[in-house]
Amino acid sequence: MAADALKLEKWEDAFQHPVASVRGMEKQLRVALQEKKEGLRALVGESYRDLLKTAERIIEMNDSIQRVESHLSQASKQCNYGSLQKKAANAVTMKENEDNKDRKNRVTAAELAVLSNCPVAISRTLTRDKSPLIAAKLYILARLLRRSVSEKIQSPFILSLERQLSNLRVTILRDLEHELCRLDADSNKILQCLAAYSLITSSSASDTFMYFQSLRLNAVVSLLRQDTVSAETILEAIRLVNENLRLSTQLFPRRLSDTLTTLKIKPLFQEPAINDILELNMAVHGRWISETIRKYTPWLKTDDLSNDSCKAEISSKLGTTLRAIFDGLEKAVKVVNKVESLVQIRHDILAASRGVMGRTSNLNSEDLNQSLTKIREIVNTRIREVLNGDIAAIGVLGSELSTLITGDGTARKKEPVSWSTMLSSFENAKGGRNLKAMVRAVNHSDKSGLRAIRLKHAKWVANITDNYTHIKKMNEEKDWDPDNDDDDDDIDAPESLKDMNNKDAQSLLSTYSEGLLEGYRLLETNLSSLVNEMRQPGEAAESPQPIENACIALRFITVIRNTSPQHQNNSIIDLSWFGKDILTELHDFLAKGVAKKALRGFGKDLSKRKWASDVSFDSLWEGSPKLPIQPSPLVFKFLRALVQSMNEVGIDVWSRDAADTIKRNVAKTIWEELEASLTSAEKQTNGVSGLGIETKEVTENDEPKEAETKDESKENDAKGEKVTNAESPPTNPLKREQVLQTYFDATYLDNAFRTSRGREVGGEDKKESATVISWEFVERTGDKVSIGTDERERMSRSAEDFWRRTSLLFGVLDI
């Protein structure tokens, strides 16, 4: 049976029993505890907190009762009849003593006390950025007090106060001047400053208005008289003018007159702001100050300013200001050398000047009416000067090219003119930078001296394009800012910004395009003179220098034509005309110089051909009957030498026109050589070899003369015919196999020398302006050896097919 837990004296006794008994005692104790709680709640209420609050309230009430009893006890002691009678007697005695004192001394002391504190009060008022009108009123009060005190006493202290007040007057006026010249000044603050100025200087409304206008004009002129005038300075000056006009429209004459009239309504001493200043201690000293000072009221003339006089003065000052702004603008834009900056300056100044034109449209001022036009004229003139300066820079390129060509050429570095093993051995590092640089050098022949010129031209073109873009953007600018229309309802500019931008942009772009064309024409003229000097007869025929110079000139013209200034992928000006005549001359000069060596070798080899003998490689012929299927080694050797000479000068100079020119010249010369060889063979066969024509060797200064060759051939033919008729019958000097092989060679050369126009026409027998060798050869040998139509067609097809398979060997000819 479990023990009774309530009878245990110590908690250790509970654990002397088994666990089951301990658990039973625990339950018994919990039940008993719950019963005790319920009983306690019934006695003291539902919550302990209610009980505690009740106890605290009782304690507070006890303390309050004790304090009230203490106060009542003290009050009863102080308010007895004896104490009150004593205090009343003392008050009467004090009043009698005050009345008996010297009132004059009290007035002087009070005025001197307030006067001595006025400098401190004025300084603190200015320092705390309070109303300047309060500082001016304090100054007037101090001036009145000084006059009153100085009449009663003379002291060095009074003189010291006078000097302080004099310095404070200068300080107040300087602060007023600074506040009136601020760009962001509020109209109410401006009115207070003007009232303060009128109060300090005793100026009328007219004088105050004139002071304000002169101050604003001097502020603008002082900005523009600086050593360096920038566009920001001009903008600030225009903003000052706009703000001055806005304030003048709002404040004069009515609001200024009303503000000055307010100063005359009540005495200055009754200003609450002055009585509230702690430094003056007016609560103590105020009633002792003399009556004249306390009732002092300023007198200001407020009715001498009319609306017409305001407009006249504004117009006069505005004209002077605008002329100063125009002069400053000319100085500011003169140091700006970028079109982008000038266009931005123009936009900002026109936008800022809109307020001048809108708010003062009723003013009679010539400078005002022409202000926007004058500003546009000044800035546009400077833009034209910068554009002309940029255009003139192209003349430097012509001078550098002239220096490069007329030099001795020893400083030029030779670059590979075609692909070599060196180009394929570069490591693919840094994005192939070295390889790309070498490819660029090969394609553009940069190391020939043109790299610097090409880079300068690219930079010049980029600058020209940027200038054109910035001027073009003037058309894309928006009209007057619509965000400010709510604030500027009274503004009515005579012309929209968009219209002005369109007119100026069209004028500038037209001038720019004409200037660019003139610059390019001048460059073309200088280049033409340079090319003419290059072709002087005194040049050495075998010297490579003229050819190199011609290549440099060709590359320069190509750079100019291929990198014309563009805007949005459209050319600003058309340069298809540039250097056309010069290119024709250079192509002809280059063709003759480059082909000279190959043609000389071809003429020597052709002079050794034996027309009456068999073809040594006729075993390679095919078909039935057998016909040649490949050209003779003579032709391969000639084409190889020609292509090598063309590659040596650089593959980049061989455009279609250049390649066509050399093809026409070479084809014509080859036919002349071939005809001379045929004529020589005929004469040798007829026994008159001594009278035959020798194979010509074409030099640079010896042009082929077909007419003389034909005349000489006819003469020799006539002589040879007489001798032959006298001795033996004529024999055929041409072997058929040689004629067939030569016809195949001629057809192969026709395919090689076919120009771009000939390829476009596509006519196999179409005779162009250049000599077609195969066609001429058939006419020339037709009376000696006849070639059938089928044979000609077979050989023509074979020659065309063989050229198609071998054209890559002579790639520069197949441009």
C-alpha positions in Angstrom: 0.0 0.0 0.0 1.4 3.4 -1.0 2.3 5.8 1.8 0.5 9.1 2.3 2.6 11.7 0.5 1.1 14.6 2.5 2.5 13.2 5.7 6.1 13.0 4.5 8.5 15.4 6.2 11.4 15.2 3.7 11.4 14.5 0.0 14.1 11.8 0.5 11.6 9.7 2.4 9.5 9.3 -0.8 12.3 7.4 -2.5 12.5 4.9 0.2 9.4 3.1 -1.2 9.1 1.1 -4.4 8.7 2.8 -7.8 5.0 2.0 -7.9 4.5 3.6 -4.5 6.5 6.7 -5.7 4.3 7.1 -8.7 1.2 6.8 -6.6 2.5 9.5 -4.2 3.2 11.7 -7.3 -0.3 11.5 -8.4 -1.5 12.2 -4.9 0.6 15.3 -4.7 -0.6 16.6 -8.1 -4.2 16.2 -7.1 -3.6 18.0 -3.8 -1.8 20.8 -5.6 -4.6 21.3 -8.1 -7.1 21.5 -5.2 -5.0 24.1 -3.5 -4.9 26.2 -6.7 -8.6 26.1 -7.1 -9.2 27.1 -3.6 -6.7 30.0 -3.9 -8.4 31.2 -7.1 -11.7 31.3 -5.3 -10.2 33.5 -2.6 -8.3 36.0 -4.6 -10.0 36.1 -8.0 -9.4 34.7 -11.5 -6.0 36.3 -12.0 -2.9 37.3 -10.0 -2.4 40.3 -12.2 -5.7 41.8 -11.2 -4.7 41.4 -7.6 -1.3 43.1 -8.2 -2.8 46.0 -10.1 -5.3 46.6 -7.4 -2.4 46.7 -4.8 -0.4 49.1 -6.9 -3.4 51.4 -7.4 -3.9 51.5 -3.6 -0.3 52.5 -3.1 -0.4 55.3 -5.7 -3.6 56.7 -4.1 -1.9 56.7 -0.8 1.1 58.7 -2.2 -1.1 61.2 -4.0 -3.1 61.8 -0.8 0.1 62.5 1.1 1.4 65.0 -1.6 -1.9 66.9 -1.7 -1.9 67.2 2.1 1.7 68.6 1.9 0.9 71.2 -0.8 -2.3 72.3 1.1 -0.2 72.7 4.2 2.4 74.9 2.4 -0.3 77.0 0.6 -2.0 77.7 3.8 1.2 79.0 5.3 2.1 81.2 2.3 -1.4 82.7 1.8 -2.0 84.1 5.1 -3.0 87.7 5.6 0.4 88.9 6.8 2.4 87.5 3.9 0.0 89.0 1.3 0.1 92.4 3.0 3.9 92.3 3.0 4.2 91.5 -0.7 1.7 94.2 -1.6 3.8 96.8 0.2 7.0 95.6 -1.5 5.4 96.0 -4.9 4.3 99.5 -4.2 7.7 100.4 -3.0 9.4 99.0 -6.2 7.1 100.9 -8.5 7.8 104.1 -6.6 11.5 103.4 -6.9 11.3 102.8 -10.7 9.4 106.0 -11.3 11.9 107.9 -9.4 14.8 106.8 -11.4 16.2 108.7 -14.4 14.2 107.6 -17.5 16.7 109.2 -19.9 19.5 106.9 -18.7 17.2 103.9 -19.1 16.4 104.9 -22.7 20.1 105.4 -23.6 21.1 102.1 -22.0 18.4 100.2 -23.8 19.2 101.8 -27.2 22.9 101.2 -26.7 22.3 97.6 -25.7 20.2 96.9 -28.8 22.7 98.8 -31.0 25.6 96.8 -29.7 23.8 93.5 -30.5 22.7 94.6 -34.0 26.0 93.7 -35.8 25.8 90.2 -34.3 22.2 89.8 -35.2 22.8 91.0 -38.8 25.8 88.7 -39.3 23.8 85.7 -38.0 20.9 86.6 -40.2 23.1 86.6 -43.2 24.9 83.4 -42.1 21.7 81.5 -41.5 20.5 82.3 -45.0 17.4 84.0 -43.8 15.5 86.7 -45.7 17.9 89.5 -46.8 15.0 91.9 -46.1 15.3 91.1 -42.4 19.0 91.9 -42.5 18.3 95.2 -44.3 15.6 96.1 -41.7 18.1 95.4 -38.9 20.6 97.6 -40.6 18.0 100.5 -40.8 17.2 99.9 -37.1 20.8 100.0 -36.2 21.3 103.1 -38.2 18.5 104.8 -36.4 19.8 103.7 -33.0 23.3 104.9 -33.8 22.0 108.3 -34.7 20.0 108.5 -31.5 22.8 107.3 -29.2 25.5 109.4 -30.8 23.4 112.6 -30.0 23.4 111.7 -26.4 26.9 110.3 -25.7 30.3 110.4 -27.4 32.5 107.3 -27.0 35.1 105.2 -29.0 32.7 102.3 -28.7 30.1 104.2 -30.7 32.7 104.9 -33.4 33.6 101.2 -33.4 29.9 100.3 -33.9 29.7 102.8 -36.8 32.7 101.1 -38.6 31.0 97.7 -38.0 27.8 98.9 -39.5 29.6 100.4 -42.5 31.3 97.1 -43.2 28.0 95.2 -42.8 26.3 97.5 -45.3 29.0 96.5 -47.9 28.5 92.9 -46.9 24.7 93.1 -47.3 25.0 94.8 -50.7 27.5 92.2 -51.9 25.2 89.3 -50.7 22.3 91.0 -52.5 24.3 91.3 -55.7 25.3 87.6 -55.5 21.7 86.5 -54.9 20.3 88.7 -57.7 22.8 87.2 -60.2 22.0 83.6 -59.3 20.6 81.5 -62.2 18.2 79.5 -60.0 17.0 82.4 -57.9 13.3 82.4 -56.9 11.1 85.3 -57.8 10.0 85.9 -54.2 13.7 85.9 -53.1 14.5 88.3 -55.9 11.7 90.7 -54.7 13.0 90.5 -51.1 16.5 91.3 -52.4 15.3 94.3 -54.4 13.2 95.5 -51.5 16.3 95.2 -49.3 18.4 97.1 -51.8 15.8 99.9 -52.0 15.5 100.1 -48.2 19.3 100.3 -47.7 20.0 102.7 -50.4 16.7 104.6 -50.3 16.2 104.0 -54.0 12.9 104.4 -55.8 11.3 101.6 -57.9 12.8 103.0 -61.1 16.3 103.1 -59.6 15.9 99.6 -58.2 14.8 98.3 -61.6 17.7 100.0 -63.3 20.1 98.5 -60.7 18.7 95.0 -61.4 19.1 95.3 -65.2 22.6 96.7 -64.9 23.6 93.9 -62.5 22.3 91.2 -64.8 24.0 92.8 -67.8 27.3 93.0 -65.9 27.0 89.4 -64.9 26.7 88.3 -68.5 29.5 90.6 -69.8 31.8 89.4 -67.0 31.3 85.8 -68.0 32.1 86.7 -71.7 35.2 88.7 -70.8 37.1 85.7 -69.5 40.4 84.7 -71.1 38.9 81.4 -72.4 35.2 81.5 -73.4 33.7 78.0 -73.8 30.3 76.8 -75.0 29.3 76.2 -71.4 30.0 79.9 -70.7 27.8 80.9 -73.6 25.0 78.6 -72.4 25.2 80.0 -68.9 25.1 83.6 -70.3 22.0 82.8 -72.4 20.4 81.2 -69.4 21.1 84.3 -67.4 19.5 86.4 -70.1 16.4 84.1 -70.2 16.1 84.2 -66.5 16.4 88.0 -66.5 13.7 88.3 -69.1 11.4 85.9 -67.2 11.9 87.8 -63.9 11.5 91.2 -65.7 8.2 90.0 -67.1 7.0 88.8 -63.8 8.3 91.4 -61.4 8.3 94.7 -63.1 6.7 97.1 -62.7 3.7 95.9 -60.6 5.1 93.3 -58.2 8.1 95.5 -57.3 5.8 98.5 -56.6 3.6 96.3 -54.4 6.5 95.0 -52.5 7.9 98.4 -51.8 4.5 99.7 -50.9 4.2 96.9 -48.3 7.2 98.4 -46.5 5.3 101.7 -45.9 2.3 100.1 -44.4 3.5 99.6 -40.8 6.4 100.8 -38.7 9.6 99.0 -39.0 9.8 98.4 -35.2 6.6 96.3 -35.3 8.1 93.7 -37.5 7.6 90.3 -35.7 10.8 88.9 -37.1 12.8 91.6 -35.5 11.1 91.3 -32.1 11.8 87.6 -32.1 15.6 87.9 -32.5 17.1 86.6 -29.3 20.3 88.7 -29.6 18.3 92.0 -29.4 16.3 91.0 -26.3 13.4 93.2 -27.3 11.2 91.8 -24.5 13.4 93.8 -22.0 14.7 96.7 -24.0 11.9 97.3 -26.4 9.7 99.5 -24.3 12.6 101.8 -23.4 13.5 102.7 -27.0 12.4 106.2 -28.0 9.0 106.7 -29.5 10.4 108.1 -32.8 12.4 104.9 -33.5 9.5 102.6 -32.6 7.2 104.4 -34.9 9.7 104.9 -37.8 8.1 103.9 -41.2 10.3 103.9 -44.4 9.3 106.2 -47.2 10.0 104.9 -50.7 9.0 106.2 -54.1 7.0 103.4 -55.8 5.0 105.1 -58.6 7.9 106.2 -60.9 8.1 103.0 -62.9 5.9 102.4 -66.0 5.5 99.4 -68.3 6.8 101.3 -71.4 9.9 102.4 -69.6 10.5 98.8 -68.5 10.3 97.6 -72.1 12.6 100.3 -73.4 15.3 99.6 -70.7 15.0 95.8 -71.3 15.4 96.2 -75.1 18.4 98.5 -74.6 20.2 96.1 -72.2 19.2 93.1 -74.2 20.7 94.4 -77.4 24.0 95.0 -75.6 23.9 91.6 -74.0 23.2 89.8 -77.3 26.0 91.5 -79.1 28.4 90.4 -76.3 27.0 86.9 -76.6 27.6 86.8 -80.3 31.2 88.0 -79.9 31.8 85.4 -77.2 30.2 82.7 -79.3 32.6 83.4 -82.1 35.5 83.1 -79.7 34.1 79.9 -78.2 33.5 78.0 -81.5 36.9 79.1 -82.9 38.7 76.8 -80.6 36.4 73.8 -81.3 37.7 71.5 -84.1 35.2 68.7 -84.0 31.9 68.8 -86.0 30.2 66.6 -83.4 30.9 69.2 -80.7 29.9 72.1 -82.9 26.6 70.4 -83.8 25.9 69.8 -80.1 26.8 73.4 -79.2 24.5 74.6 -81.9 21.6 72.5 -80.7 22.1 73.5 -77.0 22.5 77.2 -77.8 19.4 77.3 -80.1 17.4 75.4 -77.5 18.5 77.8 -74.8 17.9 80.8 -77.1 14.3 79.8 -77.7 13.3 81.6 -74.5 14.8 84.9 -75.6 12.8 84.9 -78.8 9.5 83.7 -77.3 9.4 85.9 -74.2 10.6 89.1 -75.9 8.7 88.9 -79.2 7.0 92.2 -78.3 10.3 94.0 -77.8 11.6 96.3 -80.6 15.2 95.1 -81.0 17.0 94.4 -84.2 19.6 92.2 -82.5 16.8 90.3 -80.9 14.9 89.7 -84.1 18.1 88.3 -85.7 19.5 86.5 -82.7 18.6 82.9 -83.9 19.8 83.7 -87.4 23.0 85.2 -86.1 23.7 82.2 -83.8 23.1 79.8 -86.7 25.3 81.8 -89.0 28.2 81.9 -86.5 28.1 78.2 -85.7 27.5 77.1 -89.3 30.4 79.2 -90.5 32.7 77.5 -88.0 31.3 74.1 -89.1 32.1 74.9 -92.7 35.6 76.0 -91.7 36.2 72.7 -89.9 34.7 70.7 -92.8 36.9 72.5 -95.3 40.0 71.9 -93.1 39.1 68.2 -93.0 38.6 68.1 -96.7 41.9 69.8 -97.3 43.7 67.0 -95.5 43.3 64.8 -98.5 45.9 67.0 -100.2 48.5 65.6 -97.7 47.9 62.2 -99.1 48.8 63.4 -102.6 51.9 65.1 -101.3 53.0 61.9 -99.5 52.3 59.9 -102.6 54.4 62.3 -104.6 57.2 62.0 -102.1 57.0 58.3 -102.2 57.1 58.1 -106.0 59.8 60.7 -106.6 62.1 59.1 -104.0 64.9 56.8 -104.9 62.9 53.8 -103.6 65.8 52.3 -101.5 63.8 52.5 -98.3 61.0 50.3 -99.7 60.8 46.8 -98.4 60.0 44.0 -100.7 57.2 41.7 -99.8 56.3 38.4 -101.4 54.0 39.1 -104.3 52.3 35.7 -104.2 51.9 32.8 -101.9 55.1 31.2 -100.6 56.2 28.6 -98.1 56.8 31.4 -95.6 53.1 32.2 -95.6 52.1 28.6 -94.8 54.6 28.2 -91.9 53.1 30.7 -89.5 51.9 29.3 -86.2 48.2 29.7 -85.5 48.8 31.8 -82.4 47.0 35.0 -81.2 44.2 34.4 -83.6 46.5 34.1 -86.6 47.5 37.8 -86.2 50.8 37.4 -87.9 49.3 35.4 -90.8 46.6 38.0 -91.3 49.2 40.8 -91.3 51.2 39.0 -93.9 48.2 38.3 -96.1 47.2 42.0 -95.8 50.8 42.9 -96.8 50.6 40.7 -99.8 47.2 41.8 -101.0 47.8 45.5 -100.4 51.6 45.7 -100.9 51.8 47.6 -97.6 55.5 47.5 -97.4 55.8 49.2 -100.8 55.3 52.5 -98.8 51.5 52.7 -99.2 50.7 51.3 -95.8 51.0 54.7 -94.0 49.1 56.4 -96.8 46.4 53.8 -96.8 46.0 54.0 -93.0 45.9 57.8 -93.1 43.3 57.7 -95.9 41.2 55.2 -93.9 41.3 57.5 -90.9 40.5 60.5 -93.1 37.5 58.7 -94.6 36.3 57.7 -91.1 36.5 61.3 -90.1 34.7 62.5 -93.2 32.0 59.9 -92.6 31.6 60.9 -88.9 31.3 64.6 -89.9 28.6 63.7 -92.5 26.8 61.5 -89.9 26.8 64.3 -87.3 25.4 66.8 -89.8 22.8 64.3 -91.1 21.6 63.8 -87.5 20.6 67.4 -87.4 17.6 66.4 -89.5 16.7 63.7 -87.0 16.7 66.0 -84.0 13.3 66.6 -82.4 11.5 70.0 -82.3 11.5 72.2 -79.2 11.4 70.1 -76.1 7.7 69.3 -75.5 8.4 68.6 -71.8 8.9 72.2 -71.1 5.8 73.5 -72.9 3.8 73.6 -69.7 6.3 75.8 -68.1 6.8 78.0 -71.2 3.3 78.7 -72.3 4.2 82.3 -73.1 7.0 81.2 -75.5 6.2 81.5 -79.2 9.4 81.0 -81.2 9.2 82.4 -84.8 10.5 79.2 -86.4 10.6 75.6 -85.3 13.9 74.0 -84.4 13.2 71.2 -86.9 12.8 73.7 -89.8 16.0 75.4 -88.9 17.8 72.1 -88.6 16.6 71.0 -92.0 17.7 74.2 -93.7 21.1 74.2 -92.1 21.7 70.5 -92.6 20.8 70.7 -96.3 23.1 73.8 -96.7 26.0 72.2 -94.9 25.6 68.8 -96.6 25.5 70.5 -100.0 28.6 72.5 -99.2 30.3 69.4 -97.8 29.6 67.4 -100.9 30.8 70.1 -103.2 33.9 70.5 -101.1 34.6 66.8 -101.2 34.2 66.7 -105.0 36.6 69.7 -105.3 39.1 68.0 -103.1 39.0 64.8 -105.0 39.3 66.7 -108.3 42.3 68.5 -107.1 43.8 65.2 -105.9 43.1 63.7 -109.4 44.8 66.7 -111.0 47.9 66.3 -108.9 47.9 62.6 -109.5 47.6 63.2 -113.3 50.6 65.5 -113.2 52.6 62.9 -111.3 51.8 60.2 -113.8 52.8 62.5 -116.7 56.1 63.1 -115.0 56.5 59.4 -114.6 56.2 58.9 -118.4 58.9 61.4 -119.4 61.0 60.1 -122.3 64.2 60.5 -120.3 63.3 57.4 -118.2 65.6 54.4 -118.5 63.9 51.7 -120.5 65.1 48.8 -118.4 64.8 50.4 -115.0 62.1 48.8 -112.7 61.6 52.1 -110.8 58.9 53.5 -113.3 57.0 50.3 -113.1 57.0 50.3 -109.3 55.9 53.9 -109.3 53.1 53.0 -111.7 52.0 50.2 -109.4 52.0 52.5 -106.4 49.9 55.0 -108.3 47.5 52.3 -109.3 47.2 51.0 -105.8 46.6 54.5 -104.5 43.8 55.1 -107.0 42.3 51.7 -106.1 42.3 52.7 -102.4 40.6 56.0 -103.2 37.9 54.4 -105.4 37.2 51.4 -103.1 37.1 53.3 -99.8 34.9 56.2 -100.6 33.1 58.0 -97.7 29.8 56.2 -96.9 26.8 56.9 -94.8 24.5 53.9 -93.9 26.1 51.8 -96.7 25.4 54.6 -99.2 28.2 56.6 -100.8 28.3 60.2 -99.8 29.7 61.1 -103.2 30.2 59.1 -106.4 33.8 58.3 -107.1 33.3 56.2 -110.2 34.9 59.0 -112.3 38.0 59.3 -110.1 41.2 58.5 -112.0 39.5 57.0 -115.1 41.8 58.6 -117.6 44.8 58.1 -115.3 44.0 54.4 -114.9 43.9 54.0 -118.7 47.4 55.6 -119.0 48.8 53.6 -116.1 47.4 50.4 -117.4 49.0 51.0 -120.8 52.3 52.0 -119.3 52.3 49.1 -116.9 51.3 46.6 -119.7 54.2 47.7 -121.9 56.7 47.7 -119.1 55.7 44.3 -117.6 55.4 42.4 -120.9 58.6 43.7 -122.4 60.9 41.0 -121.1 58.5 38.1 -122.0 57.9 39.5 -125.5 61.6 39.9 -126.1 62.2 36.2 -125.2 59.2 35.2 -127.3 60.6 37.1 -130.3 64.0 35.4 -130.0 62.5 31.9 -129.7 60.1 32.5 -132.6 63.0 33.7 -134.8 64.6 30.3 -134.4 61.5 28.4 -135.6 62.0 26.4 -138.9 58.7 26.7 -140.7 59.7 24.2 -143.4 60.7 21.4 -141.0 58.6 18.8 -139.1 57.2 19.3 -135.6 59.4 17.6 -133.2 56.6 16.5 -130.8 53.9 15.6 -133.4 53.9 12.1 -131.8 51.7 13.7 -129.1 49.0 14.6 -131.6 45.8 12.7 -131.5 42.7 12.0 -133.6 42.1 11.1 -137.2 43.6 12.9 -138.9 46.1 13.7 -136.2 45.9 17.2 -134.8 47.8 19.0 -131.9 46.1 18.8 -128.5 48.6 21.0 -126.6 50.5 24.2 -127.3 54.2 24.2 -128.1 56.8 24.8 -125.4 57.4 28.2 -126.8 54.0 29.3 -125.8 54.2 27.8 -122.3 57.6 29.5 -121.8 56.2 32.8 -123.0 53.1 32.6 -120.8 55.1 31.5 -117.8 57.5 34.4 -118.2 54.6 36.9 -118.7 52.8 35.7 -115.6 56.0 35.7 -113.6 56.6 39.3 -114.6 53.0 40.2 -113.7 53.4 38.5 -110.3 56.6 40.3 -109.6 54.9 43.7 -109.7 52.1 42.5 -107.4 48.9 40.6 -108.1 46.8 43.3 -106.5 47.4 45.8 -109.4 46.0 43.4 -112.0 42.4 44.4 -112.1 40.2 43.4 -115.0 40.9 46.6 -116.9 44.7 46.2 -116.3 44.6 42.6 -117.3 42.6 43.4 -120.4 45.0 46.1 -121.3 48.1 43.9 -121.1 46.2 41.1 -123.0 45.3 43.5 -125.9 48.9 44.9 -126.1 50.5 41.4 -125.8 48.1 39.9 -128.4 48.8 42.7 -130.9 52.6 42.4 -130.4 52.6 38.6 -130.7 50.7 38.8 -134.0 53.2 41.3 -135.3 56.1 39.0 -134.2 54.3 36.0 -135.8 53.6 37.8 -139.0 57.3 39.0 -139.2 58.4 35.4 -138.6 56.2 34.1 -141.5 57.4 36.8 -143.8 61.0 36.0 -143.0 60.4 32.3 -143.6 58.9 33.0 -147.0 61.8 35.1 -148.1 64.4 32.6 -146.8 62.7 29.8 -148.7 62.7 31.8 -151.9 66.4 32.4 -151.7 66.3 36.0 -150.6 67.0 35.6 -147.0 69.4 38.6 -147.2 66.5 40.8 -147.9 64.3 39.3 -145.3 62.9 41.0 -142.3 64.7 40.3 -139.1 62.6 39.4 -136.0 61.9 42.5 -134.0 62.8 43.0 -130.4 60.4 45.4 -128.8 61.8 47.7 -126.3 60.2 50.2 -124.1 60.7 53.2 -126.4 60.2 51.2 -129.7 56.5 50.8 -130.6 55.5 48.2 -133.1 54.9 49.7 -136.5 52.8 47.3 -138.5 52.4 49.6 -141.5 56.2 49.9 -142.0 56.6 46.1 -141.7 54.0 45.4 -144.3 55.4 48.0 -146.7 58.9 46.5 -146.3 57.5 43.0 -146.8 55.8 44.0 -150.0 58.9 45.5 -151.4 61.0 42.4 -150.5 58.3 40.2 -151.9 58.4 42.1 -155.2 62.2 41.7 -155.4 62.1 38.1 -154.3 59.5 37.3 -156.9 61.7 38.6 -159.7 64.6 36.5 -158.6 62.5 33.4 -158.2 60.9 33.8 -161.6 64.2 34.1 -163.1 65.8 31.0 -161.4 63.2 28.4 -160.3 59.4 28.0 -159.6 58.4 29.1 -156.1 58.1 26.5 -153.3 55.8 26.5 -150.3 57.9 27.8 -147.3 55.4 26.6 -144.6 55.1 23.0 -143.5 51.5 21.9 -142.9 52.3 20.4 -139.4 54.0 23.7 -138.4 50.9 25.7 -139.5 48.6 23.4 -137.6 50.7 23.6 -134.5 51.0 27.4 -134.8 47.2 27.7 -135.4 46.6 25.6 -132.2 49.1 27.9 -130.4 47.3 31.0 -131.7 43.9 29.6 -130.6 45.3 28.8 -127.2 46.7 32.3 -126.9 43.4 33.7 -128.0 41.8 31.9 -125.0 44.5 33.1 -122.7 44.3 36.7 -123.9 40.5 36.8 -124.1 39.4 40.0 -122.3 36.5 40.3 -119.8 34.4 41.8 -122.6 35.2 39.0 -124.9 34.2 36.4 -122.3 30.9 38.2 -121.7 30.2 38.3 -125.5 31.1 34.6 -125.7 31.5 34.7 -129.5 34.3 32.3 -130.6 34.9 34.2 -133.9 34.0 37.6 -132.6 36.7 40.0 -133.5 37.4 42.7 -130.9 39.4 45.8 -131.0 42.4 43.8 -130.1 44.0 41.5 -132.7 42.6 37.9 -132.6 45.7 35.8 -133.4 44.0 32.7 -134.8 41.7 34.7 -137.0 44.6 36.7 -138.4 46.8 33.6 -138.8 44.2 31.8 -140.9 43.9 34.8 -143.2 47.7 35.1 -143.4 48.4 31.5 -144.2 45.2 30.6 -146.1 46.9 31.0 -149.5 49.8 28.7 -148.5 48.3 26.0 -146.4 44.5 25.5 -146.1 43.0 24.3 -142.9 39.6 22.6 -143.0 36.7 23.8 -141.1 36.5 20.5 -139.2 40.1 20.7 -138.3 39.8 24.3 -137.1 36.8 23.4 -135.0 38.6 20.4 -133.4 41.7 22.4 -132.6 39.6 25.3 -131.3 37.8 23.0 -128.9 41.0 21.3 -127.9 42.7 24.6 -127.3 39.8 25.9 -125.2 39.6 22.7 -123.2 43.3 22.7 -122.6 43.3 26.3 -121.5 40.5 25.5 -119.1 42.6 22.7 -117.6 45.8 24.8 -117.4 44.4 28.3 -116.7 45.2 27.9 -113.0 48.9 27.8 -113.9 48.5 31.3 -115.3 45.8 32.5 -112.8 46.6 36.2 -113.1 45.7 36.1 -116.8 42.3 34.6 -116.1 41.0 37.6 -114.0 
